[in-house]
């Protein structure tokens, strides 16, 4: 298995190229995805992304015909090592930046210990950190969290 720093650099390259290409050529239309808001230790479980874009809630792109709840369960486990025990769909939003996407947002509870992936380091972030460093495409989730305080 490649060393972690190689995997991190590989993800940086993969993510940056994919973003650049899909921003210019969105041949499949809006990308469907799902993310989870998981509260833990007074904060929120996030991924400090290896591509340099900032903090992101765990989640990702749906497989063809995959229901959003299945997507969020699969992606959270892949990215964090956590297993979702309950997922409550909160809302869906569409964004055009950095590329066309439709995201389903779940508030979830999860069990397990953190295990980082090639995508980034799992950690708990405060609301203040999210306000400063959350990835652009997940800003509607931050607005939701701020309005529901």
C-alpha positions in Angstrom: 0.0 0.0 0.0 1.4 3.5 -0.9 2.5 5.7 2.0 -0.1 8.2 3.3 1.7 11.3 1.9 1.7 9.7 -1.6 -2.0 9.0 -1.2 -2.7 12.5 -0.1 -0.8 14.0 -3.0 -2.6 11.6 -5.4 -6.0 12.7 -4.0 -5.0 16.4 -4.4 -4.2 15.8 -8.1 -7.3 13.7 -8.7 -9.6 16.2 -7.1 -8.1 19.3 -8.7 -8.2 17.8 -12.2 -11.7 16.5 -11.7 -12.9 19.9 -10.5 -11.2 21.7 -13.3 -12.6 19.5 -16.0 -16.2 19.2 -14.7 -16.4 23.0 -14.1 -15.7 23.5 -17.8 -17.4 20.4 -19.2 -20.4 19.2 -17.1 -21.3 16.5 -19.5 -23.5 14.6 -17.1 -25.4 17.6 -15.7 -25.7 18.2 -12.0 -23.7 15.6 -9.9 -25.9 14.0 -7.2 -24.4 13.6 -3.8 -25.2 13.3 -0.1 -23.5 14.5 3.1 -24.0 14.0 6.8 -24.0 16.4 9.6 -22.7 14.4 12.6 -22.5 16.2 15.9 -19.7 14.9 18.3 -17.9 16.3 21.3 -19.5 19.8 21.0 -18.7 20.1 17.3 -19.2 18.6 13.9 -17.4 15.7 12.2 -15.6 17.0 9.2 -12.9 16.0 6.7 -9.9 18.3 6.5 -9.5 17.8 2.8 -6.2 16.8 1.2 -7.0 18.8 -1.9 -6.6 22.1 -0.1 -10.2 23.2 -0.5 -10.9 23.4 3.2 -13.2 21.5 5.6 -16.1 19.4 4.3 -18.8 17.4 5.9 -18.4 13.7 5.1 -20.3 12.5 2.1 -19.8 12.3 -1.6 -21.1 11.4 -5.1 -24.0 9.0 -5.6 -23.6 5.9 -7.7 -26.0 5.6 -10.6 -29.6 5.1 -9.2 -28.3 4.9 -5.6 -30.7 6.4 -3.1 -29.3 9.4 -1.1 -29.5 7.5 2.2 -27.4 4.7 0.8 -24.9 7.2 -0.6 -24.5 9.0 2.7 -24.0 5.7 4.7 -21.4 4.4 2.2 -19.5 7.7 1.9 -19.4 8.4 5.6 -18.0 4.9 6.2 -15.4 5.2 3.4 -14.2 8.7 4.5 -14.4 8.5 8.3 -14.6 4.8 9.4 -17.9 5.7 11.2 -21.1 3.7 10.7 -24.3 5.7 10.6 -26.9 4.4 13.0 -29.6 6.9 12.2 -30.0 9.3 9.3 -32.7 12.0 9.1 -33.1 13.8 5.7 -33.2 17.5 6.3 -33.1 19.2 2.9 -31.7 19.2 -0.6 -30.0 22.0 -2.4 -28.7 22.8 -5.9 -25.5 24.7 -6.4 -23.6 25.7 -9.6 -20.2 26.3 -7.9 -17.7 24.9 -8.3 -19.6 22.6 -10.6 -23.4 21.8 -11.0 -24.4 19.6 -8.1 -27.5 18.5 -6.2 -26.8 17.6 -2.5 -29.0 15.8 0.0 -28.2 16.7 3.6 -28.8 14.4 6.5 -28.4 14.9 10.2 -27.0 11.6 11.4 -25.7 9.7 14.4 -22.8 7.4 14.0 -20.8 4.9 15.9 -17.1 4.0 15.7 -13.7 5.5 15.8 -12.3 7.9 13.3 -10.2 6.5 10.4 -9.0 9.0 7.9 -8.9 8.3 4.2 -7.0 9.4 1.2 -9.5 12.3 0.9 -8.4 13.9 4.2 -8.1 13.8 8.0 -11.2 13.3 10.0 -11.7 15.6 13.0 -14.2 17.6 15.0 -14.6 21.2 14.0 -16.4 24.1 15.8 -19.1 26.2 14.2 -16.6 29.0 14.1 -14.1 26.9 12.2 -16.8 26.0 9.7 -17.6 29.6 9.2 -14.0 30.3 8.3 -13.0 27.1 6.4 -16.0 25.2 5.0 -15.8 24.3 1.3 -17.8 26.7 -0.9 -20.3 24.1 -2.2 -21.4 23.2 1.4 -22.2 26.8 2.5 -26.0 26.1 2.4 -25.4 23.6 5.2 -23.7 26.2 7.3 -26.6 28.5 6.8 -28.9 25.8 7.9 -26.9 25.2 11.1 -26.7 28.9 11.9 -30.5 29.3 11.4 -31.3 26.3 13.6 -29.3 27.4 16.7 
